[in-house]
Amino acid sequence: MLKTTLAALLATAALAGAASAECEITLRSSDTHPDGYPTVEGVKAMAAEVKEKTQGRICIEVFPSSQLGEEKDTIEQTQFGVIDMIRASFGSFNDIVPITQTVSLPYLYKSDEHLHKVMDGPIGQEIAKGFEEHGLVPLAYYDGGARSFYNAKKPIKTVEDLKGLKFRVMQNDVFVDMMTALGATATPMPYGEVYSSIQTGVIDGAENNFPSYDSSGHAEVAKYFTLDQHLMVPELVAVAKTSWDKLSPEDQAIMREAAQNSATLQRRLWAEQEKASEDKVAAAGAEIIKDVDKTAFIEAMAPVYEKYVTTPEARDLVKRIQETQ
C-alpha cells in the first residue's frame, strides 16, 4: 500500500521557494544519507550539470537525511511518481526487482573495479530493464563500498578462524545463510545495539565497511578488521518512469550524461572516505588484516549460491559477472 507522503511533501515544498519558480521542470530526489555523504554529493553534482545544460529549465532538488521518508517507502513513492528520483541501495530492491538479489550475492565481485565494469557494461543495461518493468528508469550506478568482518576476539585470516564466532548481521536471509556456510553464528539485531553487544560479549563482532566501522565507534570495541570484502552491493540513481516520460529525448540524454558523470565523482568521493576512515581506525589501534586468501571463503558459498541461484538465467548471469574482465 502506498504510504501517504502529502504532509512531508508540503513541508519540504517551502524549501524549494524561489529556486523552483525559476525552473520549468522541478524534480525531487530522495536520499536517506546525510548532507555531504558521497551519494548526496553525487546527485547534487548531477543536478548542477542538468541545470547548466538546460539553461535552468530543469532543476533537481536533493532531499537528504530521509526528509521524504525511509528508503523502502521512498522507492514505492518513486514507483508511483509521488517522488521523481531516488538514490537507494540494491539491497532495498530485493523484494521488488528479483535480479538485484542475484547481483548482490557474497563474494561475487573481485574488487571495486570489477563491480564498476560489470555495472557500467552490458550487464548493467540488462539489470536496468528489470527496474523499468517496475516503473523506475535507472540513470547511474553508484558505489556502496565493500562489507568486511570485524571482531573483538582475534585476527581472522581463514574460514577456520570464523568458526564458533557470533556476528551481527542485518535481518536478511542471504546474510544469515552466508554466516552459516562460513561456520559462524549469525545474530540479526538493530544496528544501534551492536556497540554494546560487542562490548558485553553478546556477540563477537559484526560486518560493514570502513566508514561505518569508524563512525559507529565499533573500532573501539572490535579492533580486528579483516578486509575480506564479502559483500559489494551497488547503489542506484533512478527516476520515476512517469517523470521520465514527460521529458524530451534531448533532455533525457542530458539527464543520462549528467548521471554518468556524477557516478564518476561519487565513486571518487567514496574511495576517499573509505581511505580516510581506514587511516583513522588504524591510527587509533585497529588491526587491519589484509593478507586474506579468499579462495576458501568463496568455495564455502556453494550452498548459498545453490539456494539462491535457482534458474538457468540466474546461473548464466552469475557466470557472466564472474567472467567480466
Disulfide bonds with the S-S distance in Angstrom:
Cys23-Cys59 1.73
